[in-house]
Amino acid sequence: MGIVVKLSDSRDSNASLAPLFALVEEDMARVNQFILDKARSNVDLIPELARHLIDSGGKRLRPMLTIAASKLCGYEGDGHQWLATAVEFMHTATLLHDDVVDESSLRRGKTTARLLWGNEASVLVGDYLLGQSFKMMVDVGSLGALRILSDAAAIIAEGEVMQLITANNTDTTEDDYLAVIEAKTAALFAAAAEVGAVIADRPKSEAAALRSFGRNLGVAFQLVDDALDYSGEQSELGKSVGDDFRDGKITLPVVLSYRRGSADEREFWERTLKQGEIGDDDLQTAIDLIAKHNALADTMERARHYGAIARDALAIFPDGDVKSALLGAIEFSVSRPY
Amino acid sequence: MGIVVKLSDSRDSNASLAPLFALVEEDMARVNQFILDKARSNVDLIPELARHLIDSGGKRLRPMLTIAASKLCGYEGDGHQWLATAVEFMHTATLLHDDVVDESSLRRGKTTARLLWGNEASVLVGDYLLGQSFKMMVDVGSLGALRILSDAAAIIAEGEVMQLITANNTDTTEDDYLAVIEAKTAALFAAAAEVGAVIADRPKSEAAALRSFGRNLGVAFQLVDDALDYSGEQSELGKSVGDDFRDGKITLPVVLSYRRGSADEREFWERTLKQGEIGDDDLQTAIDLIAKHNALADTMERARHYGAIARDALAIFPDGDVKSALLGAIEFSVSRPY
């Protein structure tokens, strides 16, 4: 799920995100201030633990979507900054809980909060951030935005449970996998974009278009993220190759390779992902099998399909800087090097 | 929704379906007999009206999926023939109800039952066929298959209602459209294929694979069907160009053209599809706009994406005649000339 690229790196390497960064720069400066403010608490542990993750260099794509979407809809006010902060808190809470569930030790290249402060603290600080997130939404006072974001929170939780069930299950179909990523990733992308139209009081058609844009962008983004996990290129991006493999996560490159593989190959995937017996050479074997079955290229191809849908969703909006910036985010998502 | 090609035509023009036809020929002869038997009733109107549609030359792709899926799973018995009959009845019931809702006057080139016998009779005979369908499923005695097919029946009905809501609504997004066709078309394709594994007592992984195959094939099939409605080629296939346009149906070629179009073009779509003011030259204008925005080609491109997923879903099954025949059905669906 996590955003893994440092802002500074992405600026250098990803020209297609530059217009979005430029567009939201001022607003995001305030969002970043709100994030620090709202992670405060008299209980020292809370800001300490929260800031460990908050300062770790995610590129904050989700709140940027909220800011840009509200700009696309001509919103004037500061509610979008608060909603963007709420979106980022919701995402951060999910990451904290994810790391507990996955027993992860590294996130964005840093030791996870759960290893430093314990699982219980990570769960509770996640809940605290989620609570803060809802408080901010309530303060904004848009019942519509509140409904969209609280629906998303429920769906994300559902997606996490679905992921727990599919973990280590090599029988997972592509449809199952898609259902998981639609819930755990795309739902928040969709909500983050949709609320931009809602606080700007734009017609339903624009809210639906932004929702569709966000949802399909989210699916494309996660597909590529899952491809990067088996790709040499991603070590340059601050993530280590094979994390998903070691966690027994069933992502599309694995689904395709397992299904297209021979009986022997399926035995390999079952031993490593189902039984969790992973030897020194197994990651390389996994990468070789994925290459043999063209599974990374086909995962990217599937991502481009969702990218195309996201692009068409935006077509109803007038051309201009904001729309170009959002189209750039799609371009970035489907063309990350793998 | 409807299958529009006569069996004899498809044999000539669609080589990729030939292996499937050959494979299921004997079983389908029995299914066709069951269909005639079970459409009987002491109330003369029922068989008369039912046979009007039943004899009108659908190619019975859905029951063929049930037969082929059960063969792929090594099923031996005759339950698959009854389930296939139940599937076709469910589909026929939907068509009868569809024609009432859409106020259609032609189906597969013939005057619709509702024009000949009235709307009430069409609705009730549809219900009768649905009832017969459930009776046959119960007789087969597989609770699993019964659950899958009755779930599908509920989802199809939901899809029809969704379609009713999106009809004439030019704001429909691609996601909305996909939700409609997943419910009204893909759900029955999915169930038709899945029950083949279920009555053969195969493991869940095979049922899920067949379900995924059927679902994605169904989406691809419907996408292409919707493309054909704006294509000159389809007149050769027994359907008349522009039916969906005259009905104000919002299908993907329209969704893409509307969203990609200029303000003037959107006004055109709103006048014709929303207000239903359709003049003599408007169909040609619609076809020209769709061509201008590359919307048929892109609809076919989206269909190929789902075809690719359907293909991968089948990959876990051993190679052989049956698998080839099902792969041929995908090939047929995504490569119909448009």
Interface residues (C-beta under 8 A of the other chain):
Chain A: D171 T173 E174 D175 D176 K204 S205 A208 A209 R211 S212 R215 N216 V255 L256 Y258 R259 R260 D298 E301 R302 H305 A308 I309 D312 A313 A315 I316
Chain B: D171 T173 E174 D175 D176 K204 S205 A208 A209 R211 S212 R215 N216 V255 L256 Y258 R259 R260 D298 E301 R302 H305 A308 I309 D312 A313 A315 I316
